Amino acid sequence: MEGMLLWIIVGLVVFVLFGALILVLVGLRDAGREDPLQRRLTEFAARGEIATLEEIELSQPFSERVLIPLARRFGDFVARFTPQNALQNTARRLELAGNPRGLDPTVFWASRFLLAFLMGGLFLFLFSVGLRDWSWVWKFIVILVFMVIGFYIPEMLLTSRISRRQKEIRKAMPDALDLLTICVEAGLGFDGAMAKVAEKWDNELSLAFARALKEIQLGKLRREALRDMADRIGIPEMTSFVAAVIQSEQLGVSMAKVLRIQSDQMRIRRRQRAEEEAHKAPIKMLIPLALLIFPSICIVLMTPAFIMLMQSALRNLLFGD
């Protein structure tokens, strides 16, 4: 009976690992690629060959034919049991993170469930081959705790990615506004100045500018494209910058003057933020100081005195014979 249970657990772990591998393949797949079937049709047409649809489909890689559709179906299955607000919130957070690896909300939620089952199956397997003296109550609690941890690991990674992206954009904004100001004063339009920033730099802010420019070129109004860019970044500095640009465009104020004022304000905010972090440093140092450094100092200083006390005549008075 135990051997059968062991094989069932091993099969479950293998199945979850296979599902996680499929999701990794889908997550790493570039979302901007063209349709593989359309690409095959173009290749056959260029060579002048006549092929059936079945032959064209079979000519695709195994991942395109089997793994990716299977992962999409699993993600759609998970999405049926996921509230729509949660999916929308996940889509919003993925936008704030810069759409890492072209992930969509269904695949992200599927990865959370699969990682939770993977952690639970792993510890169930460990409890089956060892630690047999533990009660089933403690085993269940440990498995449940690690399943919850596995479920929230992708969310924590996404939060960390959002924080890093916003921090990088905050750091780059004053220099980007200086370059925008120089370009506008030199005679370029605002779109041309944004194109220069996207061309000269390679960071999250330049990618955001490049995406906004593409949307403007496709026919979206500039103010709508800028507002969408601010929503995708999600920091107050970008929101105020976009509002000032839109207001100057509507009121006819000099764009160069507005950009210079915004640049000065960004530098003041960055300096204030640095000072705030510097003031927080002593408070953050209290935890390692009280838990690690202070006990070590006490041990180093008090141990010789304690040894001398134990070897002196006061030992009998304090501790007796």
Secondary structure, 3 states (H helix, E strand, C coil): CHHHHHHHHHHHHHHHHHHHHHHHHHHHCCCCCCCHHHHHHHHHHHHCCCCCHHHHHHCCCHHHHHHHHHHHHHHHHHHHCCCHHHHHHHHHHHHHCCCHHHCCHHHHHHHHHHHHHHHHHHHHHHHHHCCCCCCHHHHHHHHHHHHHHHHHHHHHHHHHHHHHHHHHHHHHHHHHHHHHHHHHHCCCCHHHHHHHHHHHCCCHHHHHHHHHHHHHHCCCCHHHHHHHHHHHHCCHHHHHHHHHHHHHHHHCCCHHHHHHHHHHHHHHHHHHHHHHHHHHHHHHHHHHHHHHHHHHHHHHHHHHHHHHHHHCCHHHHHHCC
